[in-house]
Every structure is written in structure tokens, then in C-alpha cells.
Amino acid sequence: MGKIVVKIGGVASDNLTEEFFETLADWQAQGKEIVIVHGGGYYITEMMEKLSVPVTISNGLRVTSAQALKITQMVLIGQVQPAITTVFQQNGFSAVGLHASCGQLIQGEFIDKKKLGYVGQITNIGTGMIEDVLATRHVPIIAPLGLTETGEWLNINADTAACKIAEALDAEALYLITDVPGVKCDGEWLEHLTTDDVEELKDQEVITGGMIPKLDSATSALNKGVKEVFITDSIAKCGTKITKAKVFA
């Protein structure tokens, strides 16, 4: 049974459309299994500002102090995930919220603790819990938090988490839902990119900021077996489709 992983932003609970849920229902009717990974950057920043905690972004990643980590956990697990899960249930989907402490779901290590604090990179995805939830015909709603081998919590980029989960599940498609219709070049929204194109656009500094980790993660997912990745503002529209570059002998 094919799997589709969809990454949505933290504000998704406020603006998931009827069209969004109709698309998910169509996929389920086709026998597809759906996994949702959610972010929460907007609400994390909002809470940090309310508590006068400095917000620093480095190459698209949130620098995460011990205090910022506690806020991130509180917002993702205590606010954003329940809100998204509730909206799914209100639209007729059985949904279950999951995070790092559920069956060693996301395991990781520090990227650079001195520079980025409690920001992690993923070392392993424990797919057992996800598969168990899918087997009960529920939709897993996953928060992008990880745990180290010694039990320290990590803040994981949500796009990276979605890509690694798609890799681990051998997903047929990955949708990275963002606030723009896709990848832009010379004033045009691109319909299709290959992994080679991504590297060229990075070298030309066409791709910058938060789009860098998004496309780096997409490239990794494609290289690890995910069939296609879409960057779009709606799963009902393809946006920019990214596929692995063809290798010619």
C-alpha cells in the first residue's frame, strides 16, 4: 500500500481547507496511507516573544537554547499538535498525535550544540509506531522533535523530519506545504526541478534562506528512494515537482 507524507505548517490548524481534506479522502479511497508531519515556527516565535526570549535564525534553523527548547516542546506538543489533530477529527479522520518519546520515533544527535544549541539532525526513524497507527486506519500527526541516545530532547527542522520519515517509510510521494506556490526563478514559479537543478540554483544563490533546508531535505529523500517531492501551498496543486536527476550511461 502506497504511503504519502505531507508536511504542514503550525498555523495549518487555522487554515486547512475543505479542499485539503477532500484530497486526503480521495487518496485514502485509492488505498493510500497518509502521514502528517507538522511544524510550529509561527507559534514558537510568538510565545518566545511573549516571554522575552531572543529569536535567532541561522541558515533557516532556529537557534535553540535550553529555554527555547522548553517553549518549543510546550508549543508543539501542548498547542499545535492537539489543534491539528482536533481539526482532522472534525473533518472525519481518525488521527493520533505522535512525538519523539512515542516508541523512539525520531532519534537524533546535536548538529552543533555550541552554535545552534538543542537543534538536532536525525539518525534514525522508528517506523514501528507509525506502522502500528496506520494499521488501525488512523492518520499519524507527528511533531518534529527528537531524542538523543542519552534522552536529551532536540528541536528538528520540520521539513527535514518529513523528508526523513518519507525516506524511512519508502513513501511514493512527499508534499511540503509552505506559504508560497513553489520554487521561484527569474520571477517564474517552476513546475519541475531535478536534484541537479536544485544544486545549480543553490550555487547561483537563487535558493536562499528557509528554502535551503527544505530543498536539501527533498534531495536527500529522492536519493533515498522517495519517488517525487512537491513544494506547494496546496496539496490540490502540484506546485514545484522535484524528481531525481536521470543518470545517463
N, C-alpha and C positions, 0 to 999 in steps of 0.2 A: 504494500500500500504506500503510495507516494506521500511524502511529507512536504509541507510548505511552512517556512519560518517567516514570520512578519515582525519587524521591529517598529514599534510605535513610540512617539514621544510621551513624556509625562503628562502633558496637557491633553492627551488623547481622550481622557475620560470626559472632558468638557466638549469635545467636538467630533467624536466618532459619529459618522453619518449613517443614515439608513442604507445608503448605497454600499458602505463598508460591510455592514452585516449581511446584506444580500449577497455580496461577493463571497463572503465566508461560507454562507449557507449553500451557494452553488458549488463551491469546492468540496464541501462535505458530501453533497449529493453525488459528486463524481467519485467518491471514495477516498478523497484526500484527507490526511490528518494535519491539523493546524496547530502550530506552536507560536505563542506570542512572547516577545521579549519587550519590556518597556523601559523607557528612560525616566527622567525626572528632573533634568537640569534646571528648568524654569523654576520649579517649586523649591529646589535645593537652594538656588541663588536667592529666591525670595525670603526663605527662612534664615539664611546666613546674614542677609542684610538686616532683617528684623532684630537679630541677636548681635549685630555689630561685629560679625566675624568676616575678615577680609576675603574677598573673592578674587582668586588669581587663576588665569587660564594660561597654560603653556603648550603650544603646538596642538591645540584642540583638546587638551586634557586638563581637568580640574585639579590643581594642586590641593591635596587633601591632608590637612593637619589632623591630629587626634580629635580635636573639637569638631572640625568639619566632617570627619568620618561619622561621628555620632549623629550629627544633623542629617547626613546622607542616609544612614540606616533608618532613622526616625521617619524621614520623609518618604523614602522608597517603600518601606515595609508597612509603616503605620498610616500613610496618607494615600500615596499614589496607587499602590497595588490594590488595596481594598476598593478604591473608587473605580478602577478599571474593571476589576472582577465583578463588581456590582452592575456596571453598565452592560457587561456581557450577559449576565444572568437576566437582566431586564429585557434583553433582546432575544431571549430564548436559548442561550447557550449555557451548558453546564461548564463552569470554569473553576479552576483551582489555582490559588496563588502559591508560587514556589520561590525559594531563595537559597542562598549558599548552604545553610545549615540543614536543608532537606536532602538527606541521602548523599552527602558530599557532591552536591550538584555541580558547583563551579569551584574548582581548585586552582590556586594560583600562587604567584610569588611577587615580591616587590619589583617594580621596574627600576626605580632609583629613589630609595627612601629619602636620601639627603635632599634631592632636588624636587621630587614630586610628593613626598610623604606617603600616605597609605593608598597609593594608586597601584593597581596590580595588572599583571599580564597573566593570561590563563595558561595553566599547564595541563589541565585535564577537565573534561566534561563527563560527569557521571550520568550516563544516559538512562540508567535503570529506572530512576524515579520518573523521568519524563515518559518513558515507555509504559510504565505502570499506569500513569494518569491517562495516557492516550488509549490504553486498553479498556478503560472504563468509559470511553467516549466523552471524556472531559477535555476541555482546552486548557493546557498549562499556560499560566500567566507568570512569566519569570522576571524577577528583579536582577539587575546587573551588579551583584555583589559576590565576592569570592572569599574563600578561606585559605590561609596558608597551611602547611603541614603542621605548624605549631598552634593553629587555631586563631590566628590574627585575621581580622576582617579586612577586606580590600575593596576599594572603590574601582569598579571596572567600567570602561567605556561601553555604553550600551550597544553601539554598532559592532564593536569588537565581540562582545558577548553573543550577539545574534549570529554573527558570522561563524564563531567557533561552535556554537550549538548546531547550526546548519551543517557544518562540516561533520560533526560527530554523529549526527542523525542521517548523514548521506542524503540530505534534502534535495528534492528536484528543483526547488526554486526558493529564493530568498528575496523578500521585499523590505527595503529600508525606507520607511515612510518618513519624510522630512518636511520642512516648511517651504521647500522650493520644488518645482516640477521635474528637476533632474540636474544634469551637469551642463553648465553653460560654457560656450566657447565662441569668441568673437560675436557676442550678442545673440547667439542662437542656442536654443536648447537642443542638445544632442540626443538623437533617437537610439544610437547604438555605439558602444565602445568595446574594444578588446582590451585585454590586460596590457598589451604592448602600448596601446593608445594612452592608457592611464599613466604609464611611466613617462611617456613623452610630454604629456600635459603637466605633470609634476615638474619635470625638468624646465619647462617653459614658464613655470610659475602661474599657469592658468588655473591650476587646482591649488588652493591655499586654505589655511585655517582649519575649521572643523571638517571640511570635506576631505582632508588628507587621511585622517584615521578611518573615515568611512570607506574610502576607495582602497586604502591599503588592506583593510579587513575584507572587502569584497574580492580583491585579487587573491588573497590567501584562500578564501572559501572556494573560489573557482579552481585554484590549483590543487585543492584537496578533494575535489570531486563534486561540489555543488554545480548543478548544470547551468544555471543562469541567475543573475542578480539584477534586481530592478531598484533604481533610486528614483523615487516619485513622491508626489504629495497626495496620491490616492491609489489604492490597490486596484481601483476600477480602470486606471490608466497606466500604461506601461512606463511612462517617463523615459528615463535613460536605461536601456537594457545593456548589461555588461556580460560578455562571454569570454571564454578563454581564447587567446590567440591561437590560430591554427599553425601547426608546425609543418613546414613543407620539407620533404626529404631532398 
